[in-house]
Amino acid sequence: MNYYSKPKHFFSGDFVISGLNGKSMIAFDWGGNSGSISTDGLKFEVEKDGWIAKSWFLKTGGQKQLKAEKTLMKSEFSISGSNRDLRLFKTSFFGDEWQLEDPGFVYATYSRQSAFTRTSEIKVFAPDFPSKEICFGFWLVTWMRKLSAQGD
């Protein structure tokens, strides 16, 4: 199943994902290290764990749902908290495609439609895969894209 994300409006850093249970949305707070996700009629908060740590929590109602930890010196995250351990990583040093998988199965890929747009295509290979995990992966991919655009 293919879904598409595009910025909420021209100057926005927030994105709308069309087709994923109607419309889902990811948003970034002012500093860009935390934000929110709306999907399946639920709102989740994305919170960074401390100033220096490279880990984030997906929460709803104060309860931690998922935890993502960025590996050092790589464009890669490990995501835990669901009934599987996931790995989100950039598939090529030169490209901008990301893959969400556990050992042996690819759940989703995230790729820009072109180098000159912020519109992305999200391909989901497991129809029953939770949309909160798809959106959390996209939130992390977008955070990394923003970081690399700033030159950090």
N, C-alpha and C positions, 0 to 999 in steps of 0.2 A: 504494500500500500504506500502510495506516495502522498506526502503532505508538503505544503509550501509555507515558508515564513517570510514575512516582509515587515519592514519598520512600520510602526504605528502611524507615523507621518514622516515627512521628509527630514526633519531635524531631530527626530526621536531616536533614542538608544533602546527603546522598548520595542518588542516584536509581537506580532500576531501570527499564530500558526493556524492556517485554515484547514478544515477537514478533520482535524483531530477532535472528535466528540463535539462537533460544531466548531467553535473557535476557542483556542487556548491562547494565553498571553503570558509572556515573560517580561519582567520589568526589573530595572536596576535602580537602586537608591543613588543618592547624589555622589557618593564616593566610588561607586561602581563595584564594591566588594560584597555587597549584600543586595537583596531585592525580593521579588515575589514571583510566584507562578500561579496562574489560575487555570484550572482544567477540571473536567468532570463535575462542574458546579462547586468545586472546592477551591479555597485559597490557601496556598502554602507560602511560608516565609523561607527565604534562603539567607542564612546567617553565616558569616565568616567566624571561625574560631580563633579569636585573638588577633593581635596586630601583625605578628610575624608568621604565625602558622599558616600553612597552605592547605587548610581543610575547611570544608563548608558543611553545614547541616541543612537538610530540608525538613521543615517543621510544620505541623498544623496543630492548632490548639495547644501550643507549648510542648507537644510531644515530638521527639525526634523520629523521623521516618527513615531517612537515608543519610549517610555520611560519605562525602567525597574527599579524598586526599590526593593532592598533586604530588607526583614523584619529582624528585630533585633533578634539575637539568634536562628534563624531557617534557614534551607535550603529551602528557599522559596522566590519567586519574584512575584511582581505584575507588569503586563505589560499593559500599556495603550497607546492610540494614534490611534488605529485602530477603527473600528466600534464596538468593543467589549472590555470588560475588561477581561484580561486573568490572570490566576494564574499558575505559574510554581513551582512545589514543588517535593521534594524527597518523594517517597511513603512509604519508610520504613527507620528507623534509621540504620538498619544493611545492607540493600541492596544498590544497586546503580541504581535503576530505578527512573526516573523522569517522571512527567506527566504534560502536558500543557492542561489546561481546562478553560472553563468559567462555571459558575454554571449550572449544568445539562448536560454538554456535554464534553467529552474528545476529544480533537483535535489530540493529538500526545503523544507518549511515547518515551523516550530515555533510552536505557539500554546497558550496556557493554555486549559483547558476552561471556566474562569470566573474572575472577578476574586477569588473567595473560596477558591480552591484552588491547590495547587502541582502538581496533576496536569496534564500537558501531552499534546497530541496532536502526533505527528510524522508528516507526510505525505511519502512518498517517491515521486517521479514517475519514477524510473529504477530498475527492479528490480535491475540489476547494479551499482548505485552502491555503492562500498565502505562497509561499516558503520563502519570507523574514522573516515571523514570525516563520516558522519552523527553519530556520537557526539561527535567533536571539536567540531562545530558546536553540538551541544546543550550541551556542557560550557561553551563560551563564552557562549551565551545565558543559561545558569543563572548564570554568574559575573556577567554584566551585571545580571540580576534581583536578585541578592544585593547588588550594589553600589548599585543604586537604592533598595532597601529600607532600606539603612543611611543613605541621604541623602547619599552622596558624589557 
